[in-house]
Amino acid sequence: MSKVFPPIGRRRALQGAGAAVVVLGLLLWWLLPLGEDPPSGRITFSTGTTSGVYYEYGTRLRTALADDMPDLDVNLTASNGSQENVARVATGQADYTIAAADAVETYEREHPGASARLRGVARLYDDYVQLVVPRDSDVRSVADLKGRTVATGLPRSGVRLIAERVLNAAGVDPAKDITAVSEGIDTGPERLKQRKIDAFFWSGGVPTAGLEKLADGFTFRFVPIDAALVAKMHQQDDATGFYRATNMPESAYPIIQNGSTVPTIAVSNLLMTRTDVDLRLTEWLTRTVIKSRDGIGRHVHSAQLVDLRTAIYTDPLPLHEGARRYYRSVKP
């Protein structure tokens, strides 16, 4: 037998509809916490060399930003790497960038007052130091680089900064004991392939496109950088405290590593900006960075490591207030 419900009066129906609208509005506010028209305007994002992870990540982040903020014009600029990136943001040549934590700390130490205007947006992923030699090279340790021609990275790059520290810790004077050449990931692999250099340093997310390309047709290997050497680096200055001994995973370059890990150094990368960059824009940008992780990660393996739980740890930089607002909005 069917159950007969009493008729609902017009007033009660209107009240119910009104309550439903309120609930729907609250639900939309929760799902879209920013709840406003997207920011517009123009920003400059400094990346890195065109064969490196910074550049590829920046390119794909720009696409994600276009989806969330269609009226925001994002100008990407290539650079030599971390040291140049920090300087560009600090001096107003760029609004956002990615830089390794050691380069940030070094810049702040060398430029008193910079810490008052530089801010973190998110901790992204780790760079791995990769010291590359031909497979048949007799270089087995960093100390064996004495007397060799070594690419130590481009001027003002994070690679140059960390390569010189690694060499000094191993007792190799970059200015006297090797022939140092300024080659980055754009040119270093080809120079190694042509035997014009004996080794080159690279510090970046793994895998890096420039090394994947080299592996296709040229057999090379990685020189280990062991934990004892990292411990010596920690004695150099405060910035080296951001280095940690680790192993490059065996899955980074399977053709080259043949299932083996490589002892090396890792340092975290930070997405950074300045205190005067718009608060609401930074909040929206932070949201896009976290939301786009999986989409970007399908193309840039390192981006898969972006994690909401660790993104807030941007030491040595305090969080930008816009980024802080976003992280608070999604806190359980």
C-alpha positions as CSV (number, residue, x, y, z in Angstrom):
1,M,0.0,0.0,0.0
2,S,1.4,3.4,-0.9
3,K,2.0,5.9,1.8
4,V,0.2,9.3,1.3
5,F,2.3,12.4,2.2
6,P,0.6,15.5,3.4
7,P,0.7,18.4,1.0
8,I,3.5,21.0,1.5
9,G,2.4,24.6,1.7
10,R,3.9,27.2,-0.6
11,R,5.6,29.0,2.3
12,R,7.3,25.8,3.5
13,A,8.3,25.0,0.0
14,L,10.0,28.4,-0.4
15,Q,11.7,28.0,2.9
16,G,13.0,24.6,1.9
17,A,14.3,25.9,-1.5
18,G,16.0,28.8,0.3
19,A,17.7,26.4,2.7
20,A,18.9,24.3,-0.2
21,V,20.4,27.3,-2.0
22,V,22.3,28.2,1.2
23,V,23.6,24.7,1.5
24,L,24.6,24.6,-2.1
25,G,26.4,28.0,-1.7
26,L,28.3,26.7,1.3
27,L,29.3,23.6,-0.6
28,L,30.6,25.6,-3.5
29,W,32.5,27.9,-1.2
30,W,34.2,24.8,0.3
31,L,35.0,23.3,-3.1
32,L,36.2,26.6,-4.5
33,P,37.8,28.2,-1.4
34,L,39.1,31.3,-3.3
35,G,35.5,32.1,-4.4
36,E,36.4,35.2,-6.4
37,D,37.1,36.1,-10.0
38,P,40.6,34.9,-10.9
39,P,43.5,37.3,-10.7
40,S,44.6,38.9,-14.0
41,G,47.6,40.9,-15.1
42,R,51.2,39.9,-16.1
43,I,53.9,38.1,-14.2
44,T,57.4,37.0,-15.1
45,F,58.6,33.5,-14.1
46,S,62.3,32.8,-14.3
47,T,63.0,29.1,-15.0
48,G,66.4,27.6,-16.1
49,T,68.2,26.2,-19.1
50,T,66.0,24.8,-21.8
51,S,67.1,21.2,-21.3
52,G,66.6,21.3,-17.5
53,V,63.8,20.4,-15.2
54,Y,63.1,24.0,-14.1
55,Y,62.3,25.0,-17.7
56,E,60.0,22.1,-18.3
57,Y,58.2,22.4,-15.0
58,G,57.7,26.2,-15.6
59,T,56.3,25.6,-19.1
60,R,53.8,23.1,-17.8
61,L,52.9,25.2,-14.8
62,R,52.1,28.1,-17.2
63,T,49.6,25.9,-18.9
64,A,48.0,24.9,-15.6
65,L,47.9,28.6,-14.6
66,A,46.1,29.5,-17.9
67,D,43.3,27.0,-17.0
68,D,42.8,28.6,-13.5
69,M,43.6,32.2,-14.3
70,P,42.9,32.7,-18.1
71,D,43.5,36.5,-17.9
72,L,46.9,36.1,-16.3
73,D,49.8,36.5,-18.8
74,V,52.8,34.4,-17.6
75,N,56.1,35.4,-19.2
76,L,58.6,32.6,-18.9
77,T,62.3,33.5,-19.1
78,A,65.2,31.1,-19.3
79,S,68.2,31.5,-17.0
80,N,71.5,29.8,-16.0
81,G,69.8,28.4,-12.9
82,S,69.3,28.9,-9.1
83,Q,71.8,31.7,-8.4
84,E,70.6,33.8,-11.2
85,N,66.9,33.1,-10.4
86,V,67.2,34.2,-6.8
87,A,68.9,37.5,-7.9
88,R,66.2,38.1,-10.5
89,V,63.4,37.8,-7.9
90,A,65.3,39.8,-5.3
91,T,65.9,42.7,-7.7
92,G,62.4,42.7,-9.3
93,Q,63.4,41.3,-12.7
94,A,61.1,38.3,-12.0
95,D,58.1,37.8,-9.8
96,Y,58.4,34.0,-9.2
97,T,61.1,31.4,-9.7
98,I,62.4,28.1,-8.6
99,A,65.8,27.9,-6.8
100,A,67.7,25.4,-4.7
101,A,67.7,26.1,-0.9
102,D,71.5,26.4,-0.8
103,A,71.5,29.1,-3.5
104,V,68.8,31.1,-1.5
105,E,70.8,30.9,1.7
106,T,74.0,31.9,-0.1
107,Y,72.3,34.9,-1.7
108,E,70.8,36.1,1.6
109,R,74.2,35.8,3.3
110,E,75.9,37.8,0.5
111,H,73.2,40.4,0.3
112,P,72.2,41.6,3.8
113,G,68.6,42.7,3.8
114,A,67.5,40.3,1.0
115,S,65.8,38.1,3.6
116,A,63.4,40.9,4.5
117,R,61.9,40.8,1.0
118,L,62.2,37.2,-0.2
119,R,59.4,34.7,0.6
120,G,58.7,31.0,-0.1
121,V,55.6,29.7,-1.9
122,A,56.2,26.0,-1.8
123,R,58.8,23.3,-1.4
124,L,58.7,21.4,-4.6
125,Y,61.1,18.5,-5.2
126,D,64.8,17.6,-4.6
127,D,67.7,18.1,-7.0
128,Y,70.3,15.3,-7.2
129,V,73.9,16.1,-7.9
130,Q,74.9,14.0,-10.9
131,L,78.6,13.7,-11.8
132,V,78.8,12.2,-15.2
133,V,81.8,10.5,-17.0
134,P,82.1,8.2,-20.0
135,R,81.7,4.5,-19.1
136,D,85.3,3.7,-19.9
137,S,86.7,6.6,-17.8
138,D,89.2,5.8,-15.0
139,V,87.6,8.5,-12.8
140,R,86.1,6.6,-9.8
141,S,85.8,9.4,-7.3
142,V,85.7,13.2,-7.1
143,A,89.3,13.3,-6.1
144,D,90.2,11.5,-9.4
145,L,89.1,14.7,-11.3
146,K,92.5,16.3,-10.6
147,G,94.2,17.2,-13.9
148,R,91.0,16.7,-15.9
149,T,88.8,19.0,-17.9
150,V,85.5,19.3,-16.0
151,A,82.3,21.2,-16.8
152,T,81.3,22.8,-13.5
153,G,78.1,24.5,-14.7
154,L,77.1,27.9,-16.0
155,P,78.0,31.1,-14.2
156,R,75.4,32.0,-11.5
157,S,73.9,28.5,-11.7
158,G,73.1,26.3,-8.8
159,V,75.3,23.6,-10.4
160,R,78.4,25.9,-10.3
161,L,77.7,26.6,-6.6
162,I,77.4,23.0,-5.5
163,A,80.1,21.6,-7.9
164,E,82.8,23.9,-6.4
165,R,81.8,22.9,-2.9
166,V,81.9,19.2,-3.8
167,L,85.4,19.7,-5.3
168,N,86.7,21.6,-2.4
169,A,85.5,19.0,0.1
170,A,87.3,16.3,-2.0
171,G,90.6,18.3,-1.8
172,V,90.3,19.5,-5.4
173,D,90.8,23.2,-6.0
174,P,88.4,24.2,-8.8
175,A,90.8,27.1,-9.8
176,K,94.0,25.1,-9.9
177,D,93.6,21.4,-9.9
178,I,91.2,21.0,-12.9
179,T,90.5,22.8,-16.1
180,A,87.0,24.1,-15.3
181,V,84.7,25.0,-18.2
182,S,81.4,26.7,-18.2
183,E,79.1,24.1,-19.6
184,G,75.5,23.4,-18.5
185,I,73.0,20.6,-19.3
186,D,72.3,22.2,-22.7
187,T,75.9,21.7,-23.9
188,G,77.7,19.5,-21.4
189,P,76.3,16.1,-22.6
190,E,77.4,16.7,-26.2
191,R,80.8,17.9,-25.2
192,L,81.3,14.7,-23.1
193,K,80.1,12.6,-26.0
194,Q,82.7,14.3,-28.3
195,R,85.4,13.7,-25.6
196,K,86.1,17.4,-25.3
197,I,85.6,17.2,-21.6
198,D,86.3,14.4,-19.1
199,A,83.4,14.9,-16.8
200,F,80.5,17.3,-16.0
201,F,78.5,18.2,-13.0
202,W,74.7,18.5,-13.1
203,S,72.3,19.2,-10.3
204,G,68.6,18.7,-11.1
205,G,65.5,16.7,-10.7
206,V,65.6,13.1,-12.1
207,P,65.3,12.2,-14.8
208,T,66.6,15.2,-16.6
209,A,65.8,15.3,-20.4
210,G,69.4,16.3,-21.3
211,L,70.8,13.1,-19.7
212,E,68.0,10.9,-21.1
213,K,68.9,12.1,-24.5
214,L,72.6,11.5,-23.9
215,A,71.8,7.9,-22.8
216,D,70.3,7.2,-26.1
217,G,73.4,6.3,-28.1
218,F,76.2,7.1,-25.6
219,T,77.2,5.0,-22.6
220,F,78.1,6.9,-19.5
221,R,78.1,6.4,-15.7
222,F,77.7,8.4,-12.5
223,V,80.6,8.9,-10.1
224,P,79.5,8.3,-6.5
225,I,79.6,11.1,-4.0
226,D,79.6,9.4,-0.6
227,A,78.3,10.4,2.7
228,A,81.7,11.1,4.1
229,L,82.2,13.8,1.5
230,V,78.9,15.4,2.3
231,A,79.9,15.5,6.0
232,K,83.0,17.5,4.9
233,M,80.9,19.8,2.9
234,H,78.8,20.6,6.0
235,Q,81.9,22.2,7.5
236,Q,82.2,24.8,4.8
237,D,79.4,27.3,5.6
238,D,75.8,27.6,6.7
239,A,74.4,27.0,3.2
240,T,75.9,23.5,3.0
241,G,73.5,22.5,5.8
242,F,70.8,22.1,3.1
243,Y,72.7,19.2,1.5
244,R,72.0,15.7,2.6
245,A,73.5,12.4,1.7
246,T,71.2,10.2,-0.3
247,N,71.0,7.7,-3.1
248,M,69.8,8.6,-6.6
249,P,67.1,6.0,-7.2
250,E,67.8,3.1,-9.6
251,S,64.8,4.1,-11.7
252,A,66.2,7.6,-12.6
253,Y,68.1,6.4,-15.7
254,P,67.4,2.6,-16.0
255,I,69.5,2.1,-19.2
256,I,72.6,3.6,-17.4
257,Q,72.2,2.4,-13.9
258,N,71.2,-1.2,-14.5
259,G,69.2,-1.5,-11.3
260,S,71.8,0.2,-9.1
261,T,71.4,3.3,-6.9
262,V,74.1,6.0,-6.8
263,P,75.4,7.7,-3.6
264,T,75.1,11.4,-4.0
265,I,73.7,14.7,-2.6
266,A,70.2,16.0,-2.6
267,V,69.0,19.6,-2.0
268,S,65.4,20.8,-2.0
269,N,64.0,23.2,-4.5
270,L,61.8,26.1,-3.5
271,L,59.2,28.1,-5.4
272,M,59.8,31.6,-4.3
273,T,58.6,35.2,-4.7
274,R,58.9,38.6,-2.9
275,T,56.9,40.2,-0.1
276,D,55.4,42.9,-2.4
277,V,54.0,40.4,-4.9
278,D,50.2,40.4,-4.7
279,L,48.8,38.3,-1.9
280,R,45.6,37.0,-3.7
281,L,47.6,36.2,-6.8
282,T,50.1,34.2,-4.8
283,E,47.3,32.4,-3.0
284,W,45.8,31.3,-6.4
285,L,49.2,30.4,-7.8
286,T,49.9,28.2,-4.7
287,R,46.6,26.4,-5.2
288,T,47.4,25.7,-8.8
289,V,50.8,24.3,-7.9
290,I,49.3,21.8,-5.5
291,K,46.3,21.0,-7.7
292,S,48.4,20.5,-10.9
293,R,50.9,18.1,-9.3
294,D,49.5,14.9,-11.0
295,G,49.0,16.5,-14.3
296,I,52.5,18.0,-14.5
297,G,53.9,14.9,-12.9
298,R,52.8,12.8,-15.9
299,H,55.4,14.7,-17.9
300,V,57.9,15.9,-15.3
301,H,58.7,13.0,-13.0
302,S,60.0,15.3,-10.2
303,A,56.7,17.1,-9.9
304,Q,55.1,13.9,-8.6
305,L,57.0,14.6,-5.3
306,V,55.2,17.9,-4.7
307,D,53.2,17.2,-1.5
308,L,50.8,19.4,0.5
309,R,52.2,18.1,3.7
310,T,55.8,19.2,3.0
311,A,55.2,22.2,0.7
312,I,55.0,24.6,3.6
313,Y,58.6,23.9,4.7
314,T,60.4,26.6,2.6
315,D,63.4,27.1,4.9
316,P,65.4,29.4,4.7
317,L,62.5,31.5,3.5
318,P,59.4,32.3,5.5
319,L,56.1,31.7,3.7
320,H,54.5,34.5,1.6
321,E,51.3,35.5,3.3
322,G,49.3,34.5,0.2
323,A,50.7,31.0,0.2
324,R,50.1,30.8,4.0
325,R,46.4,31.8,3.4
326,Y,46.0,28.9,0.9
327,Y,47.6,26.3,3.2
328,R,45.4,27.4,6.1
329,S,42.3,27.2,3.9
330,V,42.9,23.5,3.2
331,K,44.2,22.5,6.6
332,P,42.1,19.6,8.0
